Amino acid sequence: MYAVIDDRNQQYRVAPGDRIQIHYRKDAEEGAALTFDKVCCVGSDEGEGRIGAPHVDGASVSAKVVRQVKGDKIYIGKFRRRKNSKTRTGFRAKYTEVQIEAISG
């Protein structure tokens, strides 16, 4: 069984037991339970499924917070030709890693 969930306008295809990284949630602690109510699609391996318009009624996905993690460093370089102007900055995004426990609906 799988589902497509919508979390803050980002969609993820998940199945029970999967670990995914979602956008950082500062209120979520390790071991806390999360419930995703915005489920766009629910399906099974046999080809049966339901598609919502925009969300499936009564479907939800429960997950457990595993850890808060920082992503890889991304470097941003700006260069202006013939101006002797170069800048380089870095950025590390924060993520919340969750493990999908069950899909209902």
N, CA, C and O atoms as a DFTB+ gen file, in Angstrom:
420 C
 N C O
     1  1       0.841      -1.175       0.000
     2  2       0.000       0.000       0.000
     3  2       0.886       1.238       0.000
     4  3       1.938       1.262       0.639
     5  1       0.454       2.253      -0.716
     6  2       1.200       3.510      -0.767
     7  2       0.229       4.673      -0.731
     8  3      -0.976       4.507      -0.919
     9  1       0.780       5.857      -0.486
    10  2      -0.030       7.072      -0.479
    11  2       0.825       8.236      -0.948
    12  3       2.051       8.207      -0.838
    13  1       0.172       9.249      -1.467
    14  2       0.826      10.503      -1.827
    15  2       0.295      11.552      -0.856
    16  3      -0.897      11.857      -0.840
    17  1       1.209      12.104      -0.040
    18  2       0.795      13.084       0.961
    19  2       1.247      14.466       0.549
    20  3       2.225      14.626      -0.181
    21  1       0.521      15.464       1.028
    22  2       0.833      16.864       0.751
    23  2       1.208      17.509       2.073
    24  3       0.379      17.610       2.978
    25  1       2.460      17.948       2.187
    26  2       2.942      18.598       3.401
    27  2       3.511      19.955       3.020
    28  3       4.603      20.037       2.457
    29  1       2.783      21.011       3.319
    30  2       3.197      22.379       3.027
    31  2       3.532      22.564       1.538
    32  3       4.591      23.082       1.184
    33  1       2.606      22.129       0.683
    34  2       2.728      22.252      -0.769
    35  2       3.899      21.467      -1.355
    36  3       4.384      21.796      -2.437
    37  1       4.349      20.448      -0.660
    38  2       5.367      19.525      -1.157
    39  2       4.748      18.135      -1.090
    40  3       4.214      17.749      -0.051
    41  1       4.810      17.382      -2.177
    42  2       4.170      16.077      -2.205
    43  2       5.212      14.965      -2.132
    44  3       6.284      15.057      -2.729
    45  1       4.872      13.905      -1.383
    46  2       5.762      12.767      -1.189
    47  2       4.975      11.485      -1.413
    48  3       3.827      11.373      -0.983
    49  1       5.589      10.521      -2.083
    50  2       4.997       9.194      -2.231
    51  2       5.602       8.327      -1.136
    52  3       6.820       8.160      -1.072
    53  1       4.754       7.776      -0.278
    54  2       5.230       7.055       0.888
    55  2       4.554       5.688       0.991
    56  3       3.470       5.459       0.453
    57  1       5.238       4.791       1.704
    58  2       4.712       3.468       2.023
    59  2       5.097       3.185       3.468
    60  3       6.037       3.792       3.981
    61  1       4.394       2.280       4.134
    62  2       4.761       1.966       5.528
    63  2       6.200       1.481       5.632
    64  3       6.637       0.620       4.868
    65  1       6.934       2.053       6.598
    66  2       8.335       1.708       6.790
    67  2       9.313       2.656       6.114
    68  3      10.512       2.593       6.387
    69  1       8.834       3.533       5.240
    70  2       9.718       4.485       4.547
    71  2      10.198       5.569       5.502
    72  3       9.499       5.937       6.445
    73  1      11.412       6.081       5.242
    74  2      11.931       7.251       5.945
    75  2      12.082       8.369       4.926
    76  3      12.740       8.201       3.900
    77  1      11.470       9.507       5.216
    78  2      11.558      10.647       4.306
    79  2      12.000      11.875       5.090
    80  3      11.841      11.946       6.309
    81  1      12.556      12.839       4.364
    82  2      12.947      14.117       4.958
    83  2      11.957      15.170       4.494
    84  3      11.814      15.425       3.298
    85  1      11.273      15.781       5.463
    86  2      10.324      16.836       5.157
    87  2      10.916      18.167       5.611
    88  3      11.961      18.199       6.260
    89  1      10.246      19.257       5.267
    90  2      10.714      20.560       5.712
    91  2      10.774      20.611       7.231
    92  3       9.994      19.947       7.913
    93  1      11.689      21.390       7.750
    94  2      11.966      21.468       9.184
    95  2      10.732      21.893       9.973
    96  3      10.055      22.859       9.621
    97  1      10.455      21.161      11.037
    98  2       9.394      21.517      11.980
    99  2      10.034      21.694      13.340
   100  3      10.492      20.727      13.949
   101  1      10.066      22.928      13.817
   102  2      10.754      23.182      15.076
   103  2       9.974      22.692      16.282
   104  3      10.556      22.510      17.351
   105  1       8.663      22.472      16.141
   106  2       7.874      21.998      17.275
   107  2       7.888      20.473      17.411
   108  3       7.378      19.945      18.399
   109  1       8.464      19.754      16.436
   110  2       8.496      18.299      16.483
   111  2       9.764      17.819      17.183
   112  3      10.875      18.188      16.802
   113  1       9.583      16.991      18.211
   114  2      10.716      16.421      18.934
   115  2      10.888      14.964      18.527
   116  3       9.988      14.368      17.935
   117  1      12.055      14.389      18.849
   118  2      12.300      12.988      18.533
   119  2      11.285      12.097      19.223
   120  3      11.010      12.260      20.411
   121  1      10.732      11.157      18.476
   122  2       9.750      10.239      19.027
   123  2       8.320      10.740      18.974
   124  3       7.395       9.992      19.291
   125  1       8.118      11.991      18.579
   126  2       6.760      12.544      18.505
   127  2       6.013      11.950      17.313
   128  3       6.615      11.567      16.310
   129  1       4.707      11.884      17.443
   130  2       3.868      11.344      16.374
   131  2       3.326      12.480      15.519
   132  3       2.902      13.513      16.037
   133  1       3.344      12.280      14.215
   134  2       2.778      13.238      13.265
   135  2       1.669      12.550      12.483
   136  3       1.731      11.347      12.228
   137  1       0.668      13.310      12.109
   138  2      -0.407      12.796      11.277
   139  2      -0.573      13.710      10.076
   140  3      -0.747      14.920      10.219
   141  1      -0.518      13.122       8.899
   142  2      -0.716      13.867       7.662
   143  2      -2.139      13.601       7.187
   144  3      -2.479      12.478       6.816
   145  1      -2.969      14.646       7.201
   146  2      -4.369      14.506       6.814
   147  2      -4.611      14.823       5.343
   148  3      -5.620      14.404       4.775
   149  1      -3.703      15.549       4.733
   150  2      -3.859      15.895       3.325
   151  2      -3.250      14.781       2.475
   152  3      -2.070      14.824       2.128
   153  1      -4.064      13.798       2.149
   154  2      -3.634      12.654       1.342
   155  2      -4.233      12.823      -0.047
   156  3      -5.454      12.851      -0.196
   157  1      -3.393      12.934      -1.058
   158  2      -3.855      13.178      -2.420
   159  2      -4.283      11.895      -3.123
   160  3      -5.182      11.916      -3.963
   161  1      -3.636      10.769      -2.780
   162  2      -3.896       9.523      -3.470
   163  2      -3.555       8.363      -2.544
   164  3      -2.575       8.420      -1.801
   165  1      -4.364       7.314      -2.590
   166  2      -4.097       6.083      -1.851
   167  2      -4.211       4.945      -2.845
   168  3      -5.179       4.864      -3.601
   169  1      -3.206       4.053      -2.843
   170  2      -3.240       2.952      -3.788
   171  2      -2.633       1.694      -3.205
   172  3      -2.032       1.718      -2.130
   173  1      -2.796       0.587      -3.929
   174  2      -2.218      -0.680      -3.513
   175  2      -1.394      -1.240      -4.659
   176  3      -1.407      -0.712      -5.771
   177  1      -0.678      -2.317      -4.368
   178  2       0.184      -2.922      -5.378
   179  2      -0.615      -3.648      -6.465
   180  3      -0.092      -3.889      -7.553
   181  1      -1.866      -3.999      -6.187
   182  2      -2.700      -4.687      -7.170
   183  2      -3.264      -3.743      -8.217
   184  3      -3.890      -4.196      -9.175
   185  1      -3.059      -2.443      -8.058
   186  2      -3.549      -1.481      -9.029
   187  2      -4.806      -0.759      -8.606
   188  3      -5.286       0.123      -9.318
   189  1      -5.349      -1.120      -7.454
   190  2      -6.541      -0.440      -6.969
   191  2      -6.122       0.825      -6.245
   192  3      -5.063       0.869      -5.619
   193  1      -6.952       1.852      -6.329
   194  2      -6.605       3.082      -5.635
   195  2      -7.706       4.114      -5.693
   196  3      -8.687       3.980      -6.425
   197  1      -7.511       5.152      -4.896
   198  2      -8.449       6.271      -4.873
   199  2      -7.660       7.558      -5.043
   200  3      -6.592       7.739      -4.459
   201  1      -8.211       8.440      -5.852
   202  2      -7.599       9.742      -6.079
   203  2      -8.558      10.791      -5.552
   204  3      -9.754      10.750      -5.841
   205  1      -8.034      11.730      -4.780
   206  2      -8.866      12.767      -4.195
   207  2      -8.995      13.971      -5.094
   208  3      -8.228      14.150      -6.040
   209  1      -9.981      14.797      -4.782
   210  2     -10.174      16.030      -5.524
   211  2     -10.429      17.162      -4.547
   212  3     -11.600      17.473      -4.326
   213  1      -9.455      17.798      -3.950
   214  2      -8.019      17.572      -4.074
   215  2      -7.458      16.535      -3.106
   216  3      -6.337      16.067      -3.302
   217  1      -8.219      16.158      -2.049
   218  2      -7.712      15.204      -1.070
   219  2      -8.728      14.080      -0.874
   220  3      -9.928      14.265      -1.074
   221  1      -8.219      12.906      -0.477
   222  2      -9.070      11.751      -0.233
   223  2      -9.740      11.921       1.128
   224  3      -9.064      12.181       2.123
   225  1     -11.058      11.777       1.177
   226  2     -11.804      11.934       2.419
   227  2     -11.542      10.744       3.341
   228  3     -11.592       9.591       2.913
   229  1     -11.266      11.035       4.599
   230  2     -11.086       9.988       5.603
   231  2      -9.745       9.295       5.595
   232  3      -9.530       8.394       6.407
   233  1      -8.835       9.669       4.721
   234  2      -7.523       9.031       4.664
   235  2      -6.513       9.842       5.465
   236  3      -6.561      11.072       5.491
   237  1      -5.607       9.137       6.111
   238  2      -4.542       9.806       6.854
   239  2      -3.321       8.904       6.913
   240  3      -3.420       7.687       6.754
   241  1      -2.179       9.515       7.141
   242  2      -0.912       8.797       7.260
   243  2      -0.295       9.181       8.593
   244  3      -0.153      10.363       8.905
   245  1       0.068       8.181       9.371
   246  2       0.702       8.453      10.661
   247  2       2.197       8.176      10.545
   248  3       2.624       7.224       9.891
   249  1       2.979       9.033      11.198
   250  2       4.429       8.928      11.126
   251  2       5.037       9.261      12.482
   252  3       4.383       9.845      13.346
   253  1       6.303       8.880      12.654
   254  2       7.027       9.147      13.884
   255  2       8.284       9.921      13.534
   256  3       8.978       9.581      12.577
   257  1       8.584      10.973      14.313
   258  2       9.770      11.781      14.067
   259  2      10.999      10.989      14.517
   260  3      11.072      10.533      15.658
   261  1      11.956      10.834      13.614
   262  2      13.174      10.097      13.930
   263  2      14.246      11.052      14.443
   264  3      14.844      10.809      15.491
   265  1      14.495      12.143      13.704
   266  2      15.518      13.100      14.116
   267  2      15.396      14.379      13.297
   268  3      14.739      14.422      12.257
   269  1      16.048      15.409      13.800
   270  2      16.205      16.666      13.069
   271  2      17.605      16.640      12.466
   272  3      18.566      16.311      13.161
   273  1      17.735      16.975      11.207
   274  2      19.019      16.834      10.521
   275  2      19.256      18.035       9.617
   276  3      18.314      18.666       9.139
   277  1      20.535      18.340       9.390
   278  2      20.914      19.378       8.429
   279  2      21.308      18.715       7.116
   280  3      21.949      17.664       7.111
   281  1      20.930      19.322       6.021
   282  2      21.241      18.785       4.703
   283  2      22.656      19.145       4.273
   284  3      23.422      19.742       5.030
   285  1      22.981      18.773       3.055
   286  2      24.288      19.100       2.496
   287  2      24.404      20.603       2.269
   288  3      23.407      21.302       2.086
   289  1      25.643      21.080       2.286
   290  2      25.875      22.501       2.075
   291  2      25.734      22.830       0.587
   292  3      26.270      22.137      -0.277
   293  1      25.007      23.890       0.325
   294  2      24.808      24.368      -1.042
   295  2      25.562      25.684      -1.173
   296  3      25.382      26.586      -0.356
   297  1      26.394      25.799      -2.185
   298  2      27.158      27.019      -2.413
   299  2      26.499      27.829      -3.513
   300  3      26.102      27.301      -4.552
   301  1      26.395      29.121      -3.259
   302  2      25.823      30.048      -4.223
   303  2      26.921      31.007      -4.628
   304  3      27.499      31.683      -3.777
   305  1      27.216      31.076      -5.910
   306  2      28.256      31.976      -6.399
   307  2      27.675      33.001      -7.344
   308  3      26.895      32.664      -8.235
   309  1      28.049      34.246      -7.153
   310  2      27.616      35.311      -8.050
   311  2      28.856      35.922      -8.683
   312  3      29.870      36.134      -8.019
   313  1      28.761      36.195      -9.958
   314  2      29.897      36.701     -10.708
   315  2      29.413      37.740     -11.696
   316  3      28.489      37.494     -12.471
   317  1      30.042      38.903     -11.663
   318  2      29.710      39.960     -12.623
   319  2      30.945      40.194     -13.494
   320  3      31.999      40.597     -13.003
   321  1      30.799      39.942     -14.757
   322  2      31.961      40.027     -15.639
   323  2      32.446      41.461     -15.790
   324  3      31.658      42.406     -15.805
   325  1      33.725      41.594     -15.899
   326  2      34.443      42.862     -16.104
   327  2      34.247      43.856     -14.968
   328  3      34.563      45.032     -15.144
   329  1      33.750      43.448     -13.831
   330  2      33.513      44.360     -12.707
   331  2      34.386      44.016     -11.500
   332  3      34.363      44.735     -10.501
   333  1      35.149      42.934     -11.578
   334  2      35.962      42.452     -10.463
   335  2      35.075      42.241      -9.223
   336  3      35.425      42.652      -8.116
   337  1      33.941      41.602      -9.433
   338  2      32.990      41.384      -8.355
   339  2      32.608      39.914      -8.314
   340  3      32.016      39.384      -9.254
   341  1      32.957      39.261      -7.203
   342  2      32.590      37.860      -6.998
   343  2      32.138      37.694      -5.555
   344  3      32.741      38.260      -4.643
   345  1      31.084      36.924      -5.348
   346  2      30.657      36.587      -3.993
   347  2      30.346      35.097      -3.948
   348  3      29.913      34.503      -4.936
   349  1      30.574      34.516      -2.789
   350  2      30.273      33.111      -2.598
   351  2      29.694      32.937      -1.200
   352  3      30.322      33.299      -0.205
   353  1      28.492      32.381      -1.140
   354  2      27.851      32.145       0.140
   355  2      27.422      30.683       0.212
   356  3      27.294      30.011      -0.811
   357  1      27.207      30.208       1.414
   358  2      26.777      28.834       1.607
   359  2      25.508      28.781       2.421
   360  3      25.159      29.722       3.134
   361  1      24.825      27.658       2.299
   362  2      23.546      27.490       2.989
   363  2      23.334      26.009       3.269
   364  3      23.556      25.171       2.394
   365  1      22.900      25.678       4.503
   366  2      22.540      24.301       4.860
   367  2      21.100      24.301       5.343
   368  3      20.781      24.912       6.363
   369  1      20.239      23.620       4.617
   370  2      18.828      23.543       4.983
   371  2      18.640      22.531       6.112
   372  3      19.367      21.541       6.198
   373  1      17.664      22.790       6.970
   374  2      17.320      21.867       8.043
   375  2      16.117      21.032       7.608
   376  3      15.197      21.529       6.958
   377  1      16.148      19.756       7.981
   378  2      15.073      18.842       7.650
   379  2      14.630      18.089       8.891
   380  3      15.376      17.978       9.864
   381  1      13.422      17.576       8.847
   382  2      12.913      16.667       9.866
   383  2      12.753      15.312       9.204
   384  3      12.029      15.173       8.218
   385  1      13.429      14.318       9.748
   386  2      13.342      12.975       9.188
   387  2      12.246      12.209       9.922
   388  3      12.262      12.109      11.149
   389  1      11.297      11.672       9.164
   390  2      10.181      10.936       9.752
   391  2      10.110       9.533       9.163
   392  3      10.516       9.300       8.025
   393  1       9.592       8.610       9.951
   394  2       9.368       7.255       9.501
   395  2       7.865       7.012       9.419
   396  3       7.134       7.277      10.373
   397  1       7.413       6.515       8.288
   398  2       5.994       6.291       8.073
   399  2       5.581       5.009       8.809
   400  3       6.160       3.944       8.597
   401  1       4.578       5.134       9.669
   402  2       4.120       4.000      10.466
   403  2       2.957       3.255       9.801
   404  3       3.017       2.040       9.617
   405  1       1.900       3.990       9.442
   406  2       0.711       3.327       8.884
   407  2      -0.052       4.273       7.973
   408  3       0.015       5.495       8.103
   409  1      -0.781       3.661       7.043
   410  2      -1.652       4.400       6.133
   411  2      -3.075       3.903       6.373
   412  3      -3.343       2.706       6.272
   413  1      -3.975       4.812       6.686
   414  2      -5.364       4.410       6.923
   415  2      -6.265       5.099       5.900
   416  3      -6.065       6.267       5.566
   417  1      -7.226       4.382       5.426
   418  2      -8.184       4.958       4.500
   419  2      -7.993       4.391       3.176
   420  3      -8.710       4.750       2.242
